[in-house]
């Protein structure tokens, strides 16, 4: 069965978005990236 391995989401409030995915959907945070092009990027995993 095929699985989704990556989804990119653009948001103005990455912390609130992270809370939604962690608390609301039961995912866990797996990483953060702060760079000139990807400021505030957060990864999740089930």
Secondary structure, DSSP 8 states (H G I E B T S, - for coil): -----------S-HHHHHHIIIIIT--EEEEEE-SSSSTTEEEEE-
